[in-house]
Amino acid sequence: MGGIDSVPHSLPRGEGVGLHQTGGGEGYRCAVTSFFYKNASAPRPNQPRRASVLALIEDGEGRLLFERRADAPLWGLIGGGLEHDETLLDGLRREVREETGLEIDGCELFGTFSDPSRVVRYGDGAAVQLVTIAYRAKVSDTSGLRLSPESVDLRFFARDGLPLDQLAAVHRPILERYLSAELPPFLD
């Protein structure tokens, strides 16, 4: 399983974090949350599969919004788990609002991502497989962009500068589809 040897405490604008992964496979580990994708060292899930929503939010220049997570020194896309009493759209709007302060004006299905090798292990020991429904989300006004307790940085990245080597592993298949020439929706 990969481990983080050192993590800078601040990020210069436009530059990435220097994470050092030890061992093989696509997995990053920190004291609180670990992410796995196609990694033989991933923990066996000990909780039911969890439904999550994710927003691909681009600015007017076509750059994609990422958050640097507070629970792991990695970049991730905007999203999270659904509450038991909400629809997919309600959950998407809530997650975007909570994590960024932004309001969604509209969205379209980007794809479903259900590969069982996408596993998250939380600091409390819970290990879950994710089923993620991803949307392209339209946000007209980004002036309200703000950090939440779940993030230490929010940043738009151009396609040629995405932080792929510093990405929460469970988001890798979503970004691979985002960068592909194939047209959505993607169903797996």
N, C-alpha and C positions, 0 to 999 in steps of 0.2 A: 504494500500500500504506500502511496506517496506521502511524504511528510514535508512540512514547511520548515526550512532551516532558519530563514530570517525574513522579516517583513518590515519595510520602512513604515514609519508612523505617519508620514504625510506624502502626498502625491503632487509633484509639480504639474502644472496645467499642461495637458496634452501629452504627458509621458505616462508610461505604465509602471506597475509595481514589479520589482524584481523578486519573484517567488522562486524558491529553489526546491524542486521536487526530488525526493530520494526514492529509490526503488522503481519498479516498473508499473505500467498500466496507467489508465486515466483515472486518477483519484487524488483528491487533495484532502489533507487532514489538518485540523486545528483543534484546540482544546474544546471547542463548543460544538461545532457542526461539521460533518464530513459529507462529501458528495462523491458518488460513484457512477460510472457508466462503462459498461463492458469491462469490468475489473473483477478478476477472479478473487481478489481479496475483499470484495464488498461484504458487509455483514449480511447474515440471513435476516430478512424482515421478521420483526416480532410484533407488528401491528398490521391491521387491515390496510389494503391499498388505499391511497388517498387521492381524491380528485383535487386538481389545482387548475388555476387559470393563469394565463400569462399574456402580457400586452407588449407587442412590438410597436413602439412609439418613435416615429421619425419627426425631426424638426423640418422646417422649410427648406433646408439644404440637403435633406435626405439622410441625415446622420441619425443613428439609432441610440436611444437612451438606455444607459446601464446604471446600476447602483453598485457601489462597493459596499459589500455587506458588513454589518457590525458583528455578526456571529461567526464570520469566517473571513479571512483576508483575501477575498475573491470578488470578482465582478459577476453580476448576475443580471438577468432581465427582470423587468418589473412584474410581480405577480405573487401568488401564494395560494394557500389552501382555501377551499370553499367552506363556509359555515353550513351547518345542517339545514338551515331554514332559508337559504338564498338560492336564486337562480344563477346560471352561469354569468349572465350579464350583470346582475346585481353584485356578484362576487368580483367580477372584473373591475367594475366602477369603484367598489370599496377599496380593493387592493391598490389601484392606481392613486386614488385620493389619499389613502393612508401613507403610502410609500413616497409620494412625490408632491402632494398638494394640488395636483392637476385634475381637471374634469374632462372626461371623455365626451366628445361630440358625436361620435359614431364609431362603428367597428365592423369588421368582416372576418369571417373564419379564416385563419391561416392554416391550421391543421390540428390533428390529434396526435399525441405522442405517448404511446403506451408500452414501449419496450420495457420488459420487467427487469432489465439490468440497470435501470435508472433508480438508484437507491439513495436515500438521505438518512444519515444517522445523526440524531440530535444529541445535545449534551446530556440529556436525561437518560440516554441509552436506547430510546425508541428508534427503531429502524423501519423505514417505510418505503415501499415502491410507489412511484408517482404515476398517475395518469393525468396528463396535462392537455388542456384545450387552449391553444394559442390563437390569439386574434391580432390582426393589424388594427391598432386603435388610433383614431384621429383625435388630435388635441389641437384646437385652434390657437389657444393662448398659453404660452409656456412661461409667462411672467410670474406666475404663482409657484414656480418650481421651488421646492424646499426639501431639506433633509428630514427624515423621520428617525425615531429611535432605532429603526432596523438598518440604517445605512450611515456610512461615514463620508460618502461622496456620491454625487449624481453627475453624470457627464454624458454628453452626446458624442459618439464616435463615428467617423467616416468609415465606409465599408473597407477601405484599405488600411484602416488603423484599429480595427476591432481588437479588444484584449483577449484573443483566443487562448493564449498561453496562461492566462490568469483568470480563467472562466470556471465557474461552478460546473463540474462535469455533467450534471443532469441537463444543462442547457446546451451542451455541445450538439446533439442531434437537431435541435431546433435551429441553431445558427447555421449548421451545415445546409439545411433546407432553405433558409433565408438567403444564403449566398449562392445557392444553386440556380441554374437557368430554368428549372422547372417551375410551372405555374401552380399556385395553391388552388384548392386546399390539399394538404398532405394528410393522408390517413395511414396510420400504422397500428 
